[in-house]
Amino acid sequence: MTDAAAQPAVKSIVVERVMPHPPEKVWRALTQSEMIAAFLMQNDFQPVVGHRFNFRAKPVMGWNGITDCEVL
C-alpha cells in the first residue's frame, strides 16, 4: 500500500473538438506564430522540437505576463 499523501495528485484536462476545416488549415492555426497570436496571445513560437518560446500578455498583479514554454 502506498501513502497517498506522499504522492502528488495527477490532474488532467482533456478538451476534444471536431473542427469543420481541413487538417492542414487547423495545423497552420496551431503552428504559425501570427495565427496563434490572433486567437491566443503574442508569442515567438516555432514548430521545432527543443525551441524555447514564450507567450506574452499584459502584466497583471502577481504575474509578469510571460509564460515560458518549450516545444516537446
N, C-alpha and C positions, 0 to 999 in steps of 0.2 A: 504494500500500500504506500502511495506517495503522499507527502504533505502538500495539500492543495495550496496552502498559504505560501509555500516556498516557491511555487511555480507561477510565472506571470500569466495573467489571463490572455488568451488569444482572442482577438475580436476581428471580424471581417465585415466589410460592407461590399455587397455584390449588387451591381446595377446592370441589368440587361436591357437592351433596346434593340428594336428592329428598325433599321434606317431605310427609308424608301428611296435609296440612292445606290448607284453602282459602288462596289467596294473601292474602286480607285478614287472616287470622289471623297468618300469617308476617310480613306487613308491620307489623302492630301490635307484634309481638315485636321487630322491628328498629328501630322508630321511636319507641317510648314509653319515656321515661326510666326509669320504675319497672319496666318489663318488662326492659329492658336490665340494670338493677341486679340483678334476680332471677337472671340466669344469667351475668353478667359481673362488673361492679363498679359502685359508686356513680358517679353522673355528673350533669351538668346539660345533657344533650343536648336539642336541639330540632331537628326536621327542617326547618330553614330555611337556605337557601344563604347562606353567609357567617357563620353562627353559630359563634362560638368557644366550645368547651366543654372539659371535662376529665373524664377517668376518674380515680377516686380509690381507692387501695388502701392497705393497711397499709405504711408505710415499712419498707424493709429496708436493710441496709448498702450504701451506694453508690447508692441510689435513694430519692427522697423520697416515692414512692408516687403521684405525679401524672403523668399523661400528657396533655399539651395537644394539642387537636385542632381542626379546623375542618371544617364541612360544605361540601363542594365541589359 
